[in-house]
Amino acid sequence: MAVSVALALEYADVLFRKDIRNQSWASLEEIDAALDAILAAVKLVQPIRSKLRPALPDASDDMVLECAVEAGASAIVTMNTRDFLAAAAFGIDVVKPGALVAALKEREA
């Protein structure tokens, strides 16, 4: 997994939004601990040298693609696969989280 500073800040912003928290089973402390654990396990990509904007229909998704390109990622994991179709031009697959989990389970078998 790879993350840029901008993407890490975006994750935190989204996870701590009141409407998101209200839908969550987790307390603020649990969200903070989960985010810390995730960020401790990822490769920090900094600085982003690949400015590809605009590449995707949603401009806020461009930083995800840029991070993936900079990290040499083989895939982007997202529920929003439709908006990441352009990632294929960079040799990056786009998969949903469930498909990733299924593929990882298959490798273990």
MODELLER restraints for C-alpha pairs under 7 A, 6 or more apart:
rsr = mdl.restraints
at = mdl.atoms
rsr.add(forms.Gaussian(group=physical.xy_distance, feature=features.Distance(at['CA:1:A'], at['CA:42:A']), mean=5.01, stdev=0.5))
rsr.add(forms.Gaussian(group=physical.xy_distance, feature=features.Distance(at['CA:1:A'], at['CA:43:A']), mean=6.11, stdev=0.5))
rsr.add(forms.Gaussian(group=physical.xy_distance, feature=features.Distance(at['CA:2:A'], at['CA:42:A']), mean=5.21, stdev=0.5))
rsr.add(forms.Gaussian(group=physical.xy_distance, feature=features.Distance(at['CA:2:A'], at['CA:43:A']), mean=4.50, stdev=0.5))
rsr.add(forms.Gaussian(group=physical.xy_distance, feature=features.Distance(at['CA:2:A'], at['CA:44:A']), mean=5.91, stdev=0.5))
rsr.add(forms.Gaussian(group=physical.xy_distance, feature=features.Distance(at['CA:2:A'], at['CA:45:A']), mean=6.48, stdev=0.5))
rsr.add(forms.Gaussian(group=physical.xy_distance, feature=features.Distance(at['CA:2:A'], at['CA:71:A']), mean=6.42, stdev=0.5))
rsr.add(forms.Gaussian(group=physical.xy_distance, feature=features.Distance(at['CA:3:A'], at['CA:42:A']), mean=6.50, stdev=0.5))
rsr.add(forms.Gaussian(group=physical.xy_distance, feature=features.Distance(at['CA:3:A'], at['CA:43:A']), mean=6.21, stdev=0.5))
rsr.add(forms.Gaussian(group=physical.xy_distance, feature=features.Distance(at['CA:3:A'], at['CA:44:A']), mean=5.23, stdev=0.5))
rsr.add(forms.Gaussian(group=physical.xy_distance, feature=features.Distance(at['CA:3:A'], at['CA:45:A']), mean=5.76, stdev=0.5))
rsr.add(forms.Gaussian(group=physical.xy_distance, feature=features.Distance(at['CA:3:A'], at['CA:67:A']), mean=6.46, stdev=0.5))
rsr.add(forms.Gaussian(group=physical.xy_distance, feature=features.Distance(at['CA:4:A'], at['CA:44:A']), mean=5.61, stdev=0.5))
rsr.add(forms.Gaussian(group=physical.xy_distance, feature=features.Distance(at['CA:4:A'], at['CA:45:A']), mean=4.71, stdev=0.5))
rsr.add(forms.Gaussian(group=physical.xy_distance, feature=features.Distance(at['CA:4:A'], at['CA:46:A']), mean=5.92, stdev=0.5))
rsr.add(forms.Gaussian(group=physical.xy_distance, feature=features.Distance(at['CA:4:A'], at['CA:67:A']), mean=6.03, stdev=0.5))
rsr.add(forms.Gaussian(group=physical.xy_distance, feature=features.Distance(at['CA:5:A'], at['CA:46:A']), mean=6.93, stdev=0.5))
rsr.add(forms.Gaussian(group=physical.xy_distance, feature=features.Distance(at['CA:7:A'], at['CA:63:A']), mean=6.92, stdev=0.5))
rsr.add(forms.Gaussian(group=physical.xy_distance, feature=features.Distance(at['CA:7:A'], at['CA:64:A']), mean=6.90, stdev=0.5))
rsr.add(forms.Gaussian(group=physical.xy_distance, feature=features.Distance(at['CA:15:A'], at['CA:21:A']), mean=6.78, stdev=0.5))
rsr.add(forms.Gaussian(group=physical.xy_distance, feature=features.Distance(at['CA:45:A'], at['CA:67:A']), mean=6.72, stdev=0.5))
rsr.add(forms.Gaussian(group=physical.xy_distance, feature=features.Distance(at['CA:45:A'], at['CA:71:A']), mean=6.34, stdev=0.5))
rsr.add(forms.Gaussian(group=physical.xy_distance, feature=features.Distance(at['CA:48:A'], at['CA:66:A']), mean=6.93, stdev=0.5))
rsr.add(forms.Gaussian(group=physical.xy_distance, feature=features.Distance(at['CA:48:A'], at['CA:67:A']), mean=6.63, stdev=0.5))
rsr.add(forms.Gaussian(group=physical.xy_distance, feature=features.Distance(at['CA:48:A'], at['CA:70:A']), mean=6.41, stdev=0.5))
rsr.add(forms.Gaussian(group=physical.xy_distance, feature=features.Distance(at['CA:50:A'], at['CA:66:A']), mean=5.83, stdev=0.5))
rsr.add(forms.Gaussian(group=physical.xy_distance, feature=features.Distance(at['CA:50:A'], at['CA:70:A']), mean=6.29, stdev=0.5))
rsr.add(forms.Gaussian(group=physical.xy_distance, feature=features.Distance(at['CA:51:A'], at['CA:66:A']), mean=6.54, stdev=0.5))
rsr.add(forms.Gaussian(group=physical.xy_distance, feature=features.Distance(at['CA:52:A'], at['CA:66:A']), mean=6.45, stdev=0.5))
rsr.add(forms.Gaussian(group=physical.xy_distance, feature=features.Distance(at['CA:53:A'], at['CA:62:A']), mean=6.16, stdev=0.5))
rsr.add(forms.Gaussian(group=physical.xy_distance, feature=features.Distance(at['CA:54:A'], at['CA:62:A']), mean=6.83, stdev=0.5))
rsr.add(forms.Gaussian(group=physical.xy_distance, feature=features.Distance(at['CA:55:A'], at['CA:62:A']), mean=6.36, stdev=0.5))
rsr.add(forms.Gaussian(group=physical.xy_distance, feature=features.Distance(at['CA:55:A'], at['CA:86:A']), mean=6.89, stdev=0.5))
rsr.add(forms.Gaussian(group=physical.xy_distance, feature=features.Distance(at['CA:56:A'], at['CA:62:A']), mean=6.01, stdev=0.5))
rsr.add(forms.Gaussian(group=physical.xy_distance, feature=features.Distance(at['CA:56:A'], at['CA:83:A']), mean=6.38, stdev=0.5))
rsr.add(forms.Gaussian(group=physical.xy_distance, feature=features.Distance(at['CA:56:A'], at['CA:84:A']), mean=6.47, stdev=0.5))
rsr.add(forms.Gaussian(group=physical.xy_distance, feature=features.Distance(at['CA:56:A'], at['CA:86:A']), mean=6.53, stdev=0.5))
rsr.add(forms.Gaussian(group=physical.xy_distance, feature=features.Distance(at['CA:57:A'], at['CA:83:A']), mean=6.05, stdev=0.5))
rsr.add(forms.Gaussian(group=physical.xy_distance, feature=features.Distance(at['CA:58:A'], at['CA:83:A']), mean=6.95, stdev=0.5))
rsr.add(forms.Gaussian(group=physical.xy_distance, feature=features.Distance(at['CA:65:A'], at['CA:87:A']), mean=6.79, stdev=0.5))
rsr.add(forms.Gaussian(group=physical.xy_distance, feature=features.Distance(at['CA:68:A'], at['CA:76:A']), mean=6.94, stdev=0.5))
rsr.add(forms.Gaussian(group=physical.xy_distance, feature=features.Distance(at['CA:73:A'], at['CA:92:A']), mean=6.72, stdev=0.5))
rsr.add(forms.Gaussian(group=physical.xy_distance, feature=features.Distance(at['CA:74:A'], at['CA:92:A']), mean=4.97, stdev=0.5))
rsr.add(forms.Gaussian(group=physical.xy_distance, feature=features.Distance(at['CA:74:A'], at['CA:93:A']), mean=6.16, stdev=0.5))
rsr.add(forms.Gaussian(group=physical.xy_distance, feature=features.Distance(at['CA:75:A'], at['CA:92:A']), mean=4.94, stdev=0.5))
rsr.add(forms.Gaussian(group=physical.xy_distance, feature=features.Distance(at['CA:75:A'], at['CA:93:A']), mean=4.39, stdev=0.5))
rsr.add(forms.Gaussian(group=physical.xy_distance, feature=features.Distance(at['CA:75:A'], at['CA:94:A']), mean=5.43, stdev=0.5))
rsr.add(forms.Gaussian(group=physical.xy_distance, feature=features.Distance(at['CA:75:A'], at['CA:95:A']), mean=6.94, stdev=0.5))
rsr.add(forms.Gaussian(group=physical.xy_distance, feature=features.Distance(at['CA:76:A'], at['CA:92:A']), mean=6.92, stdev=0.5))
rsr.add(forms.Gaussian(group=physical.xy_distance, feature=features.Distance(at['CA:76:A'], at['CA:93:A']), mean=6.28, stdev=0.5))
rsr.add(forms.Gaussian(group=physical.xy_distance, feature=features.Distance(at['CA:76:A'], at['CA:94:A']), mean=4.84, stdev=0.5))
rsr.add(forms.Gaussian(group=physical.xy_distance, feature=features.Distance(at['CA:76:A'], at['CA:95:A']), mean=6.32, stdev=0.5))
rsr.add(forms.Gaussian(group=physical.xy_distance, feature=features.Distance(at['CA:77:A'], at['CA:94:A']), mean=5.96, stdev=0.5))
rsr.add(forms.Gaussian(group=physical.xy_distance, feature=features.Distance(at['CA:77:A'], at['CA:95:A']), mean=5.01, stdev=0.5))
rsr.add(forms.Gaussian(group=physical.xy_distance, feature=features.Distance(at['CA:77:A'], at['CA:96:A']), mean=5.49, stdev=0.5))
rsr.add(forms.Gaussian(group=physical.xy_distance, feature=features.Distance(at['CA:77:A'], at['CA:97:A']), mean=5.84, stdev=0.5))
rsr.add(forms.Gaussian(group=physical.xy_distance, feature=features.Distance(at['CA:78:A'], at['CA:95:A']), mean=6.25, stdev=0.5))
rsr.add(forms.Gaussian(group=physical.xy_distance, feature=features.Distance(at['CA:78:A'], at['CA:96:A']), mean=5.10, stdev=0.5))
rsr.add(forms.Gaussian(group=physical.xy_distance, feature=features.Distance(at['CA:78:A'], at['CA:97:A']), mean=6.30, stdev=0.5))
rsr.add(forms.Gaussian(group=physical.xy_distance, feature=features.Distance(at['CA:79:A'], at['CA:96:A']), mean=5.12, stdev=0.5))
rsr.add(forms.Gaussian(group=physical.xy_distance, feature=features.Distance(at['CA:79:A'], at['CA:97:A']), mean=6.86, stdev=0.5))
rsr.add(forms.Gaussian(group=physical.xy_distance, feature=features.Distance(at['CA:81:A'], at['CA:94:A']), mean=6.02, stdev=0.5))
rsr.add(forms.Gaussian(group=physical.xy_distance, feature=features.Distance(at['CA:81:A'], at['CA:95:A']), mean=6.65, stdev=0.5))
rsr.add(forms.Gaussian(group=physical.xy_distance, feature=features.Distance(at['CA:81:A'], at['CA:96:A']), mean=6.95, stdev=0.5))
rsr.add(forms.Gaussian(group=physical.xy_distance, feature=features.Distance(at['CA:84:A'], at['CA:94:A']), mean=6.80, stdev=0.5))
rsr.add(forms.Gaussian(group=physical.xy_distance, feature=features.Distance(at['CA:87:A'], at['CA:93:A']), mean=6.80, stdev=0.5))
